Every structure is written in C-alpha cells, then in structure tokens.
C-alpha cells in the first residue's frame, strides 16, 4: 500500500493536543496507547501511515520513552508495525489477517450466544447499538453506522459477562477496523446489516438463542465474503 507520507501524518497529529488533558498528572504508556488506539480506530491515522515520534510526543506532551512503550503495546496488539530503518506504521492487514479475524469472531461470538442459558437476556446494550445504527443511517452518517455496528458485536460479547473475553475482543475489533478503513466504504459494508442486527435482537428477545446463533453465523460468513471481495481489490491496487 502506498506510503501516505509525512505531510498526512503531520496533519493527523494536530488534534492530539486536545487529548493531552486525558493523560492527567499520572501519564502512562497505557493511557497514551489508549488515545492512539482510539485515533487509529476512528481513522485519524489510516493504515499505512507513518507515526512520527516527535509530532505525536509533542502533541501529547510525553517523553520519547513513554511514546515508544505505547508503540510497543500497540505493536503487540497488531495495530502497529515497526519497519527496519523506516519507523513505526499503522498496519495494513493482509487478506489472511482478515480471514483470521473473522475466524476468531465466529468462535467467540457464536459461542457467547450459544452459552446464554435461560432467557430473558440483558439486551439493553444491544438494543442501544441497533437504535444508534438506525439513527446514524437515517442521518446518512455512515461512519456512525460502522461504529454502531462494532458496538452491536461488542455488546453481544458482553452478554458473556467476562472481562477477559471483552478485552480479547476489544483488540480483535480494533484490528477489524483497520480493514474497514482500507475499504473506506462504511455505507456499503454496514448498511445492509442493520436489518440483520435487528433480527438477531428480536430473536434474542424471544429467548431463541439457538436461532440467533444461526443468524449470527450466517451474518459473519456473509460479512467476511463481502469485505474480502472489496479488500482484495483495494490492497492489490495499493500494494
């Protein structure tokens, strides 16, 4: 994929100064990594962007060592990669990466729904994500639809009541958004699934977890196929 260059990277770090207040007096690499993770997820630093230590460190007011530790944490999460003699870049996922992400999603998300136990289920979070997606679509805010869709799946996972599973899938969903930013078509990727989100919610409200699991498995299979159809062309064109 083409290197977007330092000019784009410099423009993207401008808004980071507004995040400095989030660090507080007890600034840590974990807090810096949280800020950068959010910025990457929101597309401020698109895949392939080189991250400048001087620009980002200056914007956030943190030391080079703190920033490097934050980079290391995000590299461990597979959001960044260090290229020898070139620097640190936001990762561009391979097709195999995308396929593996969906493999993990099927294993975890479907297992969560399968193991829900007896209804009724705590569905307020899922219902809120569905409503947010429909509202964003009505306002033609397609990135908002994308965000609401991610929240829908995070709320599904949260039904397991497992902090460890929530943490695991947080990193999986953050990686997934790298693929979405390469395709850069939130309407095409997510609008078709708003109705399917609603169907899964309605099925869970009826207490039919087995049917909801089947709907979810089909959903993930179709989502992967649709994403890969576009992703292969885009990565091939930019590679």
PyMOL commands that set and color helices and strands:
alter all, ss='L'
color gray80, all
select helices_A, chain A and resi 5-23+29-41+53-60+64-76+95-114+124-138+142-158+163-183+186-205+209-238
alter helices_A, ss='H'
color red, helices_A
select strands_A, chain A and resi 50-51+80-83+87-90
alter strands_A, ss='S'
color yellow, strands_A
deselect
rebuild
show_as cartoon
